[in-house]
Amino acid sequence: MGELGALTAVALLTACAHTVSVDGEFPTPVGNQHPLTVGVYLSDDFRQFTYSENRDDRDEWNINTGRAQKNLFETVLGSMFRETISLAQYPSNLPRGLDLVIVPEVRELQFTMPRETRVNIFEVWIKYDMHAYNQRGDSVAEWVITAYGKTPTAFLKSQEAALAQAINVALRDAGATLYTGFDQVPELQAFIANKQRALTMKTSTEDE
């Protein structure tokens, strides 16, 4: 075998592929609900999201977060509003009575490798683009959720388990940001205020 062939063989032997599948379960936030009926559309790409990376300076990684982030967004959004309806498709065949339709998308997932191979600590950043539309399909608001997570302990048997833990921490961070930051988006503040005024006026009229 020539020198080039020997180098190729070594590269094939030392290359390593990692597969991580994150199946997170998340607690339901408790708090006041917004008086809205909201449709939530999670696309197939969102539900089955897999991040793949194959760089010269790293091993190959295939990271599936689809099921975990589906569970997260359904749990958090389901706790935030008076009524939440899961939409099988968008924008066609929407049920009547929706105040908003929320559509999240994954913009970016990044992670850092452990500085030492014997210490299985990862850091993860996930960025989501959030879209809110009215019943007619007009854009009401767009905002970004940025989440960060770090493996809480180095005492894990594998890099896959360590990365999965860091992703779960990042997803919990995303859920907290979604829950607390929703009504801080200026366009959504105005939308909710208008809705509350309309409900107040309706109640006043009925009482007369």
TORSELUM-218427 format. One record per residue: x, y, z of N, C-alpha, C, O, CB in turn; residue in one letter. Coordinates in nm, 2 decimals. Glycine has a CB too. Example, Ala and Ser with C-alpha at 12.3 -4.5 7.8 and 13.67 -1.06 7.14 Angstrom:
2
npx:npy:npz:capx:capy:capz:cpx:cpy:cpz:opx:opy:opz:cbpx:cbpy:cbpz:residuo
1.32:-0.57:0.78:1.23:-0.45:0.78:1.32:-0.33:0.78:1.42:-0.33:0.85:1.13:-0.45:0.90:a
1.28:-0.22:0.71:1.37:-0.11:0.71:1.29:0.00:0.79:1.34:0.11:0.80:1.41:-0.06:0.57:s
***
This chain:
208
npx:npy:npz:capx:capy:capz:cpx:cpy:cpz:opx:opy:opz:cbpx:cbpy:cbpz:residuo
0.08:-0.12:0.00:0.00:0.00:0.00:0.09:0.12:0.00:0.18:0.13:0.08:-0.10:0.00:0.12:m
0.06:0.22:-0.09:0.14:0.34:-0.09:0.11:0.43:0.03:0.03:0.41:0.11:0.11:0.42:-0.22:g
0.19:0.54:0.03:0.18:0.63:0.15:0.04:0.69:0.15:-0.02:0.71:0.26:0.29:0.74:0.14:e
-0.01:0.74:0.04:-0.15:0.80:0.03:-0.25:0.70:0.08:-0.34:0.73:0.15:-0.18:0.85:-0.11:l
-0.24:0.57:0.03:-0.33:0.47:0.07:-0.33:0.44:0.22:-0.43:0.42:0.29:-0.31:0.34:0.00:g
-0.21:0.45:0.28:-0.20:0.43:0.42:-0.26:0.54:0.50:-0.33:0.51:0.60:-0.05:0.41:0.46:a
-0.25:0.66:0.46:-0.31:0.77:0.52:-0.46:0.77:0.52:-0.53:0.80:0.61:-0.26:0.91:0.46:l
-0.51:0.72:0.40:-0.65:0.71:0.38:-0.71:0.61:0.48:-0.81:0.63:0.54:-0.69:0.68:0.24:t
-0.64:0.50:0.49:-0.68:0.39:0.58:-0.69:0.43:0.72:-0.78:0.40:0.80:-0.59:0.27:0.56:a
-0.58:0.51:0.76:-0.58:0.56:0.90:-0.70:0.65:0.93:-0.76:0.65:1.03:-0.45:0.63:0.93:v
-0.73:0.74:0.83:-0.84:0.84:0.84:-0.97:0.76:0.86:-1.05:0.80:0.94:-0.85:0.93:0.72:a
-0.99:0.66:0.78:-1.11:0.58:0.79:-1.12:0.51:0.93:-1.23:0.50:0.98:-1.12:0.48:0.68:l
-1.01:0.46:0.98:-1.01:0.39:1.10:-1.04:0.49:1.22:-1.10:0.45:1.32:-0.88:0.32:1.12:l
-0.99:0.61:1.21:-1.00:0.70:1.32:-1.13:0.78:1.32:-1.17:0.84:1.42:-0.88:0.79:1.33:t
-1.19:0.79:1.20:-1.31:0.87:1.19:-1.42:0.80:1.28:-1.43:0.68:1.29:-1.36:0.88:1.05:a
-1.51:0.88:1.34:-1.61:0.82:1.43:-1.74:0.90:1.40:-1.74:1.02:1.40:-1.57:0.83:1.58:c
-1.85:0.83:1.40:-1.98:0.89:1.38:-2.06:0.88:1.50:-2.06:0.77:1.57:-2.06:0.82:1.26:a
-2.12:0.98:1.54:-2.20:0.99:1.67:-2.35:1.02:1.63:-2.38:1.11:1.55:-2.15:1.09:1.77:h
-2.44:0.95:1.69:-2.58:0.97:1.67:-2.65:1.00:1.80:-2.63:0.93:1.90:-2.65:0.85:1.60:t
-2.72:1.12:1.81:-2.78:1.16:1.93:-2.93:1.18:1.90:-2.96:1.26:1.81:-2.71:1.29:1.99:v
-3.01:1.12:1.98:-3.16:1.14:1.97:-3.21:1.19:2.10:-3.20:1.12:2.20:-3.23:1.01:1.92:s
-3.27:1.31:2.10:-3.31:1.37:2.23:-3.46:1.36:2.24:-3.54:1.40:2.16:-3.27:1.52:2.23:v
-3.50:1.29:2.35:-3.65:1.27:2.38:-3.68:1.34:2.51:-3.69:1.27:2.62:-3.68:1.12:2.38:d
-3.70:1.47:2.51:-3.72:1.54:2.64:-3.86:1.54:2.68:-3.95:1.55:2.60:-3.66:1.68:2.63:g
-3.89:1.54:2.81:-4.02:1.57:2.87:-4.00:1.70:2.95:-3.90:1.71:3.03:-4.08:1.45:2.95:e
-4.10:1.79:2.95:-4.08:1.92:3.01:-4.20:1.95:3.09:-4.31:1.92:3.06:-4.06:2.02:2.90:f
-4.17:2.01:3.21:-4.28:2.05:3.30:-4.37:2.16:3.24:-4.33:2.24:3.16:-4.23:2.10:3.44:p
-4.50:2.16:3.28:-4.59:2.26:3.23:-4.58:2.38:3.31:-4.60:2.38:3.43:-4.74:2.20:3.23:t
-4.55:2.50:3.25:-4.55:2.62:3.33:-4.69:2.65:3.39:-4.79:2.62:3.33:-4.50:2.74:3.24:p
-4.68:2.72:3.50:-4.81:2.76:3.57:-4.81:2.91:3.58:-4.72:2.97:3.63:-4.82:2.69:3.71:v
-4.92:2.97:3.53:-4.93:3.11:3.54:-5.06:3.16:3.47:-5.14:3.07:3.43:-4.81:3.18:3.47:g
-5.08:3.29:3.46:-5.20:3.34:3.40:-5.20:3.32:3.25:-5.09:3.33:3.18:-5.21:3.49:3.42:n
-5.31:3.27:3.19:-5.32:3.25:3.05:-5.37:3.37:2.97:-5.45:3.45:3.02:-5.41:3.13:3.02:q
-5.31:3.39:2.85:-5.36:3.50:2.77:-5.50:3.46:2.71:-5.52:3.34:2.68:-5.26:3.53:2.65:h
-5.59:3.55:2.70:-5.73:3.52:2.66:-5.74:3.51:2.51:-5.81:3.58:2.44:-5.83:3.63:2.71:p
-5.66:3.41:2.45:-5.65:3.39:2.31:-5.67:3.25:2.27:-5.64:3.16:2.35:-5.52:3.44:2.26:l
-5.73:3.23:2.15:-5.73:3.09:2.09:-5.63:3.09:1.99:-5.63:3.17:1.89:-5.88:3.06:2.03:t
-5.53:3.00:2.00:-5.41:3.00:1.92:-5.39:2.87:1.85:-5.40:2.76:1.91:-5.29:3.04:2.01:v
-5.37:2.87:1.72:-5.33:2.76:1.65:-5.18:2.74:1.65:-5.11:2.84:1.63:-5.39:2.76:1.50:g
-5.13:2.62:1.66:-4.98:2.60:1.66:-4.95:2.51:1.55:-5.00:2.39:1.54:-4.93:2.54:1.80:v
-4.87:2.55:1.46:-4.83:2.47:1.34:-4.68:2.43:1.36:-4.59:2.52:1.35:-4.85:2.54:1.21:y
-4.65:2.30:1.38:-4.52:2.25:1.38:-4.50:2.17:1.25:-4.55:2.06:1.24:-4.49:2.16:1.51:l
-4.41:2.22:1.16:-4.39:2.16:1.04:-4.32:2.02:1.05:-4.27:1.99:1.16:-4.31:2.25:0.94:s
-4.33:1.94:0.95:-4.25:1.81:0.95:-4.11:1.84:0.97:-4.04:1.76:1.04:-4.28:1.74:0.82:d
-4.05:1.94:0.91:-3.91:1.97:0.93:-3.88:2.00:1.08:-3.78:1.96:1.13:-3.87:2.09:0.85:d
-3.97:2.07:1.15:-3.96:2.10:1.29:-3.97:1.98:1.37:-3.89:1.96:1.47:-4.06:2.21:1.33:f
-4.07:1.89:1.34:-4.09:1.77:1.42:-3.99:1.67:1.41:-3.96:1.59:1.50:-4.23:1.72:1.39:r
-3.92:1.67:1.29:-3.82:1.57:1.26:-3.68:1.63:1.25:-3.59:1.57:1.19:-3.85:1.50:1.13:q
-3.66:1.75:1.31:-3.53:1.82:1.29:-3.41:1.74:1.33:-3.40:1.68:1.44:-3.54:1.95:1.37:f
-3.32:1.73:1.23:-3.19:1.66:1.26:-3.08:1.75:1.21:-3.08:1.80:1.10:-3.18:1.52:1.18:t
-2.98:1.78:1.30:-2.86:1.86:1.26:-2.75:1.76:1.23:-2.72:1.67:1.32:-2.82:1.96:1.38:y
-2.69:1.77:1.12:-2.58:1.69:1.08:-2.46:1.77:1.05:-2.46:1.88:1.00:-2.62:1.61:0.95:s
-2.34:1.72:1.10:-2.22:1.79:1.09:-2.11:1.69:1.06:-2.09:1.59:1.12:-2.18:1.87:1.22:e
-2.03:1.72:0.96:-1.92:1.64:0.92:-1.80:1.72:0.87:-1.79:1.75:0.75:-1.96:1.53:0.81:n
-1.72:1.77:0.96:-1.61:1.86:0.93:-1.48:1.79:0.95:-1.47:1.68:1.01:-1.62:1.98:1.03:r
-1.38:1.85:0.88:-1.24:1.78:0.89:-1.18:1.78:1.03:-1.11:1.69:1.06:-1.15:1.86:0.79:d
-1.22:1.88:1.11:-1.16:1.89:1.24:-1.25:1.83:1.35:-1.22:1.84:1.47:-1.14:2.04:1.28:d
-1.36:1.76:1.31:-1.44:1.70:1.41:-1.49:1.56:1.36:-1.48:1.53:1.24:-1.57:1.79:1.44:r
-1.54:1.48:1.45:-1.61:1.36:1.41:-1.74:1.40:1.35:-1.79:1.51:1.35:-1.64:1.27:1.54:d
-1.80:1.30:1.29:-1.94:1.32:1.23:-2.04:1.31:1.34:-2.04:1.22:1.42:-1.97:1.21:1.12:e
-2.14:1.41:1.34:-2.25:1.41:1.43:-2.38:1.42:1.36:-2.40:1.50:1.27:-2.23:1.53:1.53:w
-2.47:1.34:1.41:-2.61:1.35:1.36:-2.70:1.36:1.49:-2.71:1.27:1.57:-2.65:1.22:1.28:n
-2.76:1.48:1.50:-2.83:1.51:1.62:-2.98:1.54:1.59:-3.01:1.63:1.52:-2.77:1.63:1.69:i
-3.07:1.45:1.65:-3.21:1.47:1.62:-3.27:1.53:1.75:-3.28:1.47:1.86:-3.28:1.33:1.59:n
-3.33:1.65:1.73:-3.40:1.71:1.84:-3.55:1.73:1.82:-3.62:1.79:1.89:-3.34:1.85:1.87:t
-3.60:1.67:1.71:-3.73:1.70:1.66:-3.84:1.66:1.77:-3.93:1.74:1.80:-3.76:1.62:1.54:g
-3.83:1.54:1.82:-3.93:1.50:1.92:-3.93:1.58:2.04:-4.03:1.62:2.10:-3.91:1.35:1.95:r
-3.81:1.61:2.09:-3.80:1.69:2.22:-3.85:1.83:2.20:-3.92:1.88:2.28:-3.65:1.69:2.26:a
-3.81:1.90:2.09:-3.86:2.03:2.07:-4.01:2.04:2.04:-4.08:2.13:2.08:-3.79:2.11:1.96:q
-4.06:1.93:1.98:-4.21:1.92:1.96:-4.28:1.91:2.10:-4.38:1.99:2.12:-4.25:1.80:1.87:k
-4.23:1.83:2.18:-4.28:1.82:2.32:-4.28:1.95:2.39:-4.37:1.99:2.46:-4.21:1.71:2.40:n
-4.16:2.02:2.38:-4.14:2.14:2.45:-4.24:2.25:2.41:-4.31:2.31:2.49:-4.00:2.19:2.43:l
-4.25:2.27:2.28:-4.33:2.38:2.23:-4.48:2.35:2.25:-4.56:2.44:2.28:-4.31:2.41:2.08:f
-4.52:2.23:2.23:-4.66:2.19:2.26:-4.70:2.21:2.41:-4.80:2.26:2.44:-4.69:2.05:2.22:e
-4.60:2.17:2.50:-4.63:2.19:2.64:-4.63:2.34:2.68:-4.73:2.38:2.75:-4.52:2.12:2.72:t
-4.53:2.41:2.64:-4.53:2.55:2.68:-4.64:2.64:2.62:-4.71:2.71:2.69:-4.39:2.61:2.65:v
-4.66:2.62:2.49:-4.76:2.70:2.42:-4.90:2.66:2.47:-4.99:2.74:2.49:-4.76:2.69:2.27:l
-4.92:2.53:2.50:-5.04:2.48:2.55:-5.08:2.54:2.69:-5.20:2.55:2.72:-5.04:2.33:2.56:g
-4.98:2.59:2.76:-5.01:2.64:2.89:-5.03:2.79:2.89:-5.07:2.85:2.99:-4.89:2.61:2.99:s
-5.00:2.86:2.78:-4.99:3.00:2.77:-5.12:3.07:2.73:-5.15:3.19:2.76:-4.89:3.05:2.68:m
-5.22:2.99:2.67:-5.33:3.05:2.61:-5.46:2.98:2.66:-5.46:2.87:2.71:-5.33:3.05:2.46:f
-5.57:3.05:2.65:-5.70:3.00:2.69:-5.73:2.87:2.62:-5.78:2.78:2.67:-5.81:3.10:2.66:r
-5.70:2.87:2.49:-5.72:2.74:2.41:-5.61:2.73:2.30:-5.57:2.83:2.24:-5.86:2.74:2.34:e
-5.55:2.62:2.29:-5.45:2.59:2.19:-5.49:2.48:2.10:-5.53:2.37:2.15:-5.31:2.56:2.26:t
-5.48:2.50:1.97:-5.52:2.40:1.87:-5.40:2.36:1.79:-5.34:2.44:1.73:-5.64:2.45:1.78:i
-5.37:2.23:1.78:-5.26:2.18:1.70:-5.31:2.17:1.56:-5.41:2.11:1.53:-5.21:2.04:1.75:s
-5.23:2.24:1.47:-5.27:2.24:1.33:-5.19:2.14:1.25:-5.07:2.13:1.25:-5.25:2.38:1.27:l
-5.26:2.06:1.17:-5.20:1.96:1.09:-5.14:2.02:0.96:-5.05:1.96:0.90:-5.30:1.85:1.05:a
-5.19:2.14:0.92:-5.14:2.21:0.80:-5.15:2.36:0.82:-5.24:2.40:0.90:-5.21:2.15:0.68:q
-5.08:2.43:0.74:-5.09:2.57:0.74:-5.04:2.62:0.61:-4.94:2.57:0.55:-5.00:2.64:0.86:y
-5.11:2.72:0.54:-5.22:2.81:0.60:-5.36:2.76:0.56:-5.45:2.83:0.59:-5.20:2.95:0.56:p
-5.37:2.65:0.49:-5.50:2.61:0.44:-5.59:2.54:0.55:-5.53:2.48:0.65:-5.49:2.51:0.32:s
-5.72:2.54:0.53:-5.82:2.47:0.62:-5.80:2.51:0.77:-5.80:2.42:0.85:-5.80:2.32:0.60:n
-5.79:2.63:0.80:-5.78:2.67:0.94:-5.91:2.67:1.00:-6.01:2.71:0.94:-5.71:2.81:0.95:l
-5.92:2.62:1.13:-6.05:2.63:1.20:-6.09:2.77:1.23:-6.00:2.86:1.24:-6.04:2.55:1.33:p
-6.21:2.80:1.24:-6.26:2.93:1.27:-6.24:2.97:1.41:-6.22:2.88:1.50:-6.41:2.94:1.23:r
-6.23:3.10:1.44:-6.22:3.14:1.58:-6.07:3.16:1.63:-6.05:3.19:1.74:-6.29:3.05:1.66:g
-5.97:3.14:1.54:-5.84:3.15:1.58:-5.80:3.30:1.60:-5.83:3.38:1.51:-5.74:3.08:1.49:l
-5.74:3.34:1.70:-5.69:3.47:1.72:-5.55:3.49:1.66:-5.51:3.59:1.59:-5.68:3.52:1.87:d
-5.47:3.38:1.68:-5.33:3.38:1.62:-5.30:3.24:1.58:-5.35:3.14:1.62:-5.23:3.43:1.73:l
-5.20:3.24:1.49:-5.13:3.11:1.45:-4.98:3.13:1.48:-4.92:3.23:1.43:-5.16:3.07:1.30:v
-4.92:3.04:1.55:-4.78:3.05:1.58:-4.71:2.94:1.51:-4.74:2.82:1.52:-4.76:3.04:1.74:i
-4.60:2.98:1.44:-4.52:2.88:1.36:-4.37:2.90:1.40:-4.31:3.00:1.36:-4.54:2.91:1.21:v
-4.31:2.81:1.47:-4.17:2.82:1.50:-4.09:2.75:1.40:-4.13:2.65:1.34:-4.14:2.76:1.64:p
-3.96:2.80:1.38:-3.87:2.73:1.29:-3.73:2.73:1.36:-3.70:2.82:1.43:-3.86:2.81:1.15:e
-3.65:2.63:1.33:-3.52:2.62:1.38:-3.43:2.70:1.28:-3.42:2.67:1.17:-3.47:2.48:1.39:v
-3.36:2.80:1.33:-3.27:2.88:1.25:-3.13:2.82:1.26:-3.06:2.81:1.16:-3.27:3.02:1.29:r
-3.09:2.78:1.38:-2.95:2.74:1.40:-2.93:2.65:1.52:-3.00:2.67:1.62:-2.86:2.87:1.41:e
-2.84:2.56:1.51:-2.80:2.48:1.63:-2.64:2.47:1.62:-2.59:2.43:1.52:-2.86:2.33:1.63:l
-2.58:2.50:1.73:-2.43:2.50:1.74:-2.39:2.43:1.87:-2.47:2.44:1.97:-2.37:2.64:1.73:q
-2.28:2.37:1.87:-2.23:2.31:2.00:-2.08:2.31:2.00:-2.01:2.31:1.89:-2.28:2.17:2.02:f
-2.02:2.32:2.12:-1.87:2.31:2.13:-1.84:2.18:2.19:-1.91:2.12:2.27:-1.82:2.43:2.22:t
-1.73:2.13:2.14:-1.67:2.00:2.19:-1.60:2.02:2.32:-1.56:2.13:2.35:-1.58:1.94:2.08:m
-1.59:1.91:2.40:-1.51:1.92:2.52:-1.37:1.96:2.49:-1.31:1.91:2.39:-1.52:1.78:2.60:p
-1.31:2.04:2.58:-1.17:2.08:2.56:-1.08:1.96:2.59:-0.97:1.95:2.52:-1.14:2.19:2.66:r
-1.12:1.87:2.67:-1.04:1.75:2.70:-1.13:1.63:2.67:-1.25:1.63:2.71:-0.98:1.75:2.84:e
-1.08:1.53:2.60:-1.16:1.42:2.56:-1.21:1.34:2.68:-1.31:1.27:2.67:-1.08:1.33:2.47:t
-1.14:1.35:2.79:-1.19:1.28:2.91:-1.30:1.35:2.99:-1.35:1.30:3.09:-1.07:1.25:3.00:r
-1.33:1.47:2.95:-1.43:1.55:3.02:-1.54:1.58:2.93:-1.54:1.66:2.84:-1.37:1.69:3.08:v
-1.65:1.51:2.95:-1.77:1.51:2.86:-1.86:1.63:2.89:-1.97:1.61:2.94:-1.85:1.38:2.87:n
-1.81:1.75:2.87:-1.90:1.87:2.89:-1.91:1.94:2.76:-1.81:1.98:2.70:-1.83:1.96:3.00:i
-2.04:1.96:2.72:-2.07:2.03:2.59:-2.14:2.16:2.62:-2.21:2.17:2.73:-2.15:1.94:2.50:f
-2.13:2.25:2.53:-2.21:2.37:2.54:-2.29:2.38:2.41:-2.24:2.34:2.30:-2.13:2.50:2.55:e
-2.42:2.42:2.42:-2.51:2.41:2.30:-2.59:2.55:2.29:-2.63:2.60:2.39:-2.61:2.29:2.31:v
-2.60:2.59:2.17:-2.68:2.71:2.14:-2.78:2.68:2.03:-2.75:2.62:1.93:-2.59:2.83:2.09:w
-2.91:2.71:2.06:-3.01:2.69:1.96:-3.09:2.82:1.94:-3.12:2.89:2.04:-3.11:2.58:2.01:i
-3.12:2.85:1.82:-3.19:2.97:1.78:-3.31:2.94:1.70:-3.31:2.87:1.60:-3.10:3.07:1.70:k
-3.43:2.99:1.75:-3.56:2.97:1.68:-3.61:3.10:1.63:-3.60:3.20:1.69:-3.66:2.91:1.78:y
-3.66:3.10:1.51:-3.74:3.21:1.45:-3.89:3.18:1.48:-3.94:3.07:1.45:-3.71:3.22:1.29:d
-3.95:3.28:1.54:-4.09:3.26:1.58:-4.18:3.35:1.49:-4.14:3.47:1.47:-4.11:3.30:1.73:m
-4.29:3.30:1.44:-4.38:3.38:1.35:-4.52:3.37:1.41:-4.56:3.26:1.45:-4.37:3.32:1.21:h
-4.59:3.48:1.41:-4.73:3.49:1.46:-4.81:3.55:1.35:-4.77:3.66:1.30:-4.74:3.56:1.59:a
-4.92:3.48:1.31:-5.01:3.53:1.20:-5.15:3.54:1.26:-5.19:3.47:1.35:-5.00:3.44:1.08:y
-5.23:3.63:1.19:-5.37:3.63:1.23:-5.45:3.53:1.14:-5.39:3.46:1.06:-5.43:3.78:1.21:n
-5.58:3.53:1.16:-5.66:3.43:1.09:-5.65:3.44:0.94:-5.66:3.34:0.87:-5.81:3.45:1.13:q
-5.63:3.56:0.89:-5.62:3.58:0.74:-5.48:3.55:0.69:-5.46:3.55:0.57:-5.65:3.73:0.71:r
-5.38:3.52:0.78:-5.25:3.49:0.73:-5.16:3.60:0.72:-5.04:3.59:0.68:-5.26:3.43:0.59:g
-5.20:3.72:0.78:-5.11:3.84:0.78:-5.02:3.83:0.90:-5.05:3.78:1.00:-5.20:3.97:0.79:d
-4.90:3.87:0.88:-4.80:3.87:0.98:-4.83:3.96:1.10:-4.86:4.08:1.07:-4.66:3.90:0.93:s
-4.84:3.91:1.22:-4.86:3.99:1.34:-4.73:4.03:1.41:-4.71:4.14:1.45:-4.95:3.92:1.44:v
-4.64:3.93:1.42:-4.51:3.95:1.48:-4.41:3.85:1.44:-4.45:3.74:1.41:-4.53:3.95:1.64:a
-4.28:3.89:1.45:-4.17:3.79:1.43:-4.07:3.83:1.53:-4.03:3.94:1.56:-4.11:3.81:1.28:e
-4.02:3.72:1.60:-3.92:3.74:1.70:-3.83:3.62:1.71:-3.86:3.52:1.65:-3.98:3.77:1.84:w
-3.72:3.63:1.78:-3.62:3.53:1.79:-3.60:3.48:1.93:-3.60:3.56:2.02:-3.48:3.58:1.73:v
-3.59:3.35:1.95:-3.56:3.29:2.08:-3.42:3.23:2.07:-3.39:3.14:1.98:-3.67:3.18:2.12:i
-3.33:3.27:2.16:-3.20:3.21:2.16:-3.18:3.14:2.29:-3.21:3.19:2.40:-3.09:3.32:2.15:t
-3.14:3.01:2.29:-3.13:2.93:2.41:-2.99:2.88:2.42:-2.92:2.85:2.32:-3.23:2.81:2.40:a
-2.95:2.86:2.55:-2.81:2.81:2.58:-2.82:2.69:2.68:-2.91:2.70:2.77:-2.72:2.92:2.64:y
-2.74:2.59:2.66:-2.74:2.48:2.75:-2.60:2.43:2.77:-2.52:2.43:2.67:-2.83:2.37:2.71:g
-2.57:2.37:2.89:-2.43:2.32:2.91:-2.45:2.19:2.99:-2.54:2.18:3.08:-2.35:2.41:3.00:k
-2.37:2.09:2.96:-2.38:1.96:3.03:-2.36:1.99:3.18:-2.25:2.04:3.22:-2.28:1.86:2.98:t
-2.45:1.95:3.27:-2.44:1.98:3.41:-2.33:1.91:3.48:-2.29:1.95:3.59:-2.57:1.96:3.48:p
-2.28:1.79:3.43:-2.18:1.71:3.50:-2.09:1.64:3.40:-2.14:1.61:3.29:-2.25:1.61:3.59:t
-1.97:1.62:3.43:-1.87:1.55:3.34:-1.88:1.40:3.36:-1.82:1.33:3.28:-1.73:1.61:3.36:a
-1.95:1.36:3.46:-1.95:1.22:3.50:-2.05:1.14:3.42:-2.15:1.09:3.48:-1.97:1.20:3.65:f
-2.03:1.13:3.29:-2.12:1.06:3.20:-2.04:0.96:3.12:-1.92:0.98:3.09:-2.20:1.16:3.11:l
-2.10:0.85:3.08:-2.03:0.74:3.02:-1.99:0.78:2.87:-1.89:0.72:2.82:-2.11:0.62:3.02:k
-2.06:0.86:2.81:-2.04:0.88:2.67:-2.05:1.03:2.63:-2.12:1.11:2.70:-2.13:0.80:2.58:s
-1.99:1.07:2.52:-2.01:1.20:2.46:-2.16:1.22:2.42:-2.21:1.33:2.43:-1.92:1.23:2.35:q
-2.22:1.11:2.36:-2.36:1.13:2.32:-2.45:1.16:2.43:-2.54:1.25:2.42:-2.40:0.99:2.25:e
-2.43:1.10:2.55:-2.52:1.13:2.66:-2.49:1.27:2.71:-2.58:1.34:2.76:-2.49:1.03:2.78:a
-2.37:1.31:2.71:-2.33:1.45:2.76:-2.39:1.55:2.67:-2.45:1.65:2.72:-2.18:1.47:2.76:a
-2.39:1.53:2.54:-2.44:1.63:2.44:-2.60:1.63:2.46:-2.66:1.74:2.45:-2.40:1.60:2.30:l
-2.66:1.51:2.48:-2.80:1.51:2.49:-2.85:1.59:2.62:-2.95:1.66:2.61:-2.85:1.36:2.50:a
-2.77:1.58:2.72:-2.80:1.65:2.84:-2.79:1.80:2.82:-2.88:1.88:2.86:-2.71:1.61:2.96:q
-2.69:1.85:2.75:-2.67:1.99:2.72:-2.79:2.04:2.63:-2.83:2.15:2.65:-2.54:2.01:2.65:a
-2.83:1.96:2.54:-2.94:2.00:2.45:-3.07:2.01:2.53:-3.15:2.11:2.51:-2.96:1.90:2.34:i
-3.09:1.92:2.63:-3.21:1.93:2.71:-3.21:2.05:2.80:-3.32:2.12:2.81:-3.22:1.81:2.80:n
-3.09:2.09:2.85:-3.08:2.22:2.92:-3.12:2.34:2.83:-3.19:2.43:2.87:-2.94:2.23:2.99:v
-3.06:2.33:2.71:-3.09:2.44:2.61:-3.24:2.45:2.58:-3.29:2.56:2.57:-3.01:2.42:2.49:a
-3.30:2.34:2.56:-3.45:2.34:2.53:-3.53:2.39:2.65:-3.63:2.46:2.63:-3.49:2.20:2.50:l
-3.49:2.36:2.77:-3.56:2.42:2.89:-3.54:2.57:2.89:-3.63:2.64:2.92:-3.51:2.36:3.02:r
-3.42:2.62:2.85:-3.40:2.76:2.84:-3.49:2.82:2.74:-3.54:2.93:2.76:-3.25:2.79:2.82:d
-3.50:2.75:2.62:-3.59:2.80:2.52:-3.73:2.81:2.56:-3.80:2.91:2.53:-3.58:2.71:2.39:a
-3.78:2.71:2.64:-3.91:2.71:2.69:-3.94:2.83:2.78:-4.04:2.89:2.78:-3.95:2.58:2.75:g
-3.84:2.85:2.87:-3.86:2.96:2.97:-3.86:3.10:2.90:-3.94:3.19:2.93:-3.74:2.96:3.07:a
-3.78:3.11:2.79:-3.77:3.24:2.72:-3.90:3.26:2.64:-3.95:3.37:2.63:-3.65:3.24:2.62:t
-3.95:3.15:2.58:-4.08:3.16:2.51:-4.19:3.20:2.60:-4.27:3.29:2.57:-4.12:3.02:2.45:l
-4.20:3.14:2.72:-4.31:3.17:2.82:-4.30:3.31:2.87:-4.40:3.38:2.88:-4.30:3.07:2.93:y
-4.18:3.35:2.91:-4.17:3.48:2.98:-4.16:3.60:2.88:-4.20:3.71:2.91:-4.05:3.48:3.07:t
-4.12:3.57:2.76:-4.09:3.67:2.66:-4.20:3.70:2.56:-4.19:3.80:2.49:-3.97:3.64:2.59:g
-4.30:3.62:2.56:-4.41:3.63:2.46:-4.47:3.77:2.46:-4.48:3.84:2.36:-4.51:3.52:2.48:f
-4.52:3.81:2.58:-4.59:3.94:2.59:-4.50:4.06:2.60:-4.54:4.17:2.62:-4.69:3.93:2.70:d
-4.37:4.03:2.58:-4.27:4.15:2.58:-4.24:4.19:2.44:-4.17:4.29:2.42:-4.15:4.11:2.66:q
-4.29:4.11:2.34:-4.27:4.15:2.20:-4.37:4.26:2.17:-4.49:4.24:2.19:-4.29:4.02:2.10:v
-4.32:4.38:2.13:-4.41:4.50:2.11:-4.53:4.47:2.03:-4.64:4.51:2.07:-4.33:4.61:2.05:p
-4.52:4.40:1.92:-4.63:4.38:1.83:-4.74:4.29:1.90:-4.86:4.30:1.89:-4.59:4.31:1.70:e
-4.69:4.19:1.98:-4.78:4.11:2.06:-4.84:4.18:2.17:-4.96:4.15:2.21:-4.70:3.98:2.10:l
-4.76:4.27:2.24:-4.82:4.35:2.34:-4.94:4.43:2.29:-5.05:4.43:2.35:-4.72:4.45:2.40:q
-4.93:4.49:2.17:-5.04:4.57:2.12:-5.15:4.48:2.08:-5.27:4.51:2.10:-4.99:4.64:1.99:a
-5.12:4.36:2.02:-5.23:4.27:1.98:-5.31:4.22:2.10:-5.43:4.22:2.10:-5.17:4.15:1.91:f
-5.24:4.18:2.21:-5.31:4.14:2.33:-5.39:4.25:2.39:-5.50:4.23:2.44:-5.21:4.08:2.43:i
-5.34:4.37:2.40:-5.41:4.49:2.45:-5.54:4.51:2.37:-5.64:4.54:2.43:-5.32:4.61:2.45:a
-5.53:4.51:2.24:-5.65:4.53:2.16:-5.75:4.42:2.18:-5.87:4.45:2.19:-5.61:4.53:2.01:n
-5.71:4.30:2.20:-5.80:4.19:2.23:-5.87:4.21:2.36:-5.99:4.19:2.38:-5.72:4.06:2.23:k
-5.79:4.25:2.46:-5.85:4.27:2.60:-5.95:4.39:2.60:-6.05:4.38:2.66:-5.74:4.30:2.70:q
-5.92:4.49:2.52:-6.01:4.61:2.51:-6.14:4.56:2.44:-6.25:4.60:2.49:-5.95:4.72:2.43:r
-6.13:4.48:2.34:-6.25:4.43:2.27:-6.33:4.35:2.36:-6.46:4.36:2.36:-6.21:4.35:2.15:a
-6.27:4.26:2.45:-6.34:4.18:2.54:-6.41:4.27:2.65:-6.52:4.24:2.69:-6.25:4.08:2.61:l
-6.34:4.37:2.69:-6.40:4.46:2.79:-6.52:4.53:2.74:-6.62:4.55:2.81:-6.29:4.56:2.84:t
-6.51:4.58:2.61:-6.62:4.65:2.55:-6.74:4.56:2.53:-6.85:4.60:2.55:-6.58:4.71:2.42:m
-6.71:4.44:2.49:-6.82:4.34:2.47:-6.89:4.31:2.60:-7.01:4.30:2.61:-6.76:4.21:2.41:k
-6.81:4.29:2.71:-6.87:4.27:2.84:-6.95:4.38:2.89:-7.06:4.36:2.95:-6.76:4.23:2.94:t
-6.91:4.51:2.87:-6.98:4.63:2.91:-7.11:4.64:2.83:-7.21:4.67:2.89:-6.89:4.75:2.88:s
-7.11:4.61:2.70:-7.23:4.61:2.62:-7.33:4.51:2.67:-7.45:4.54:2.67:-7.20:4.59:2.48:t
-7.29:4.39:2.70:-7.38:4.29:2.75:-7.44:4.32:2.88:-7.55:4.28:2.91:-7.31:4.15:2.75:e
-7.37:4.39:2.96:-7.42:4.43:3.10:-7.52:4.54:3.10:-7.59:4.56:3.19:-7.30:4.46:3.19:d
-7.52:4.62:2.99:-7.61:4.73:2.98:-7.76:4.68:2.96:-7.85:4.77:2.95:-7.57:4.83:2.86:e
***
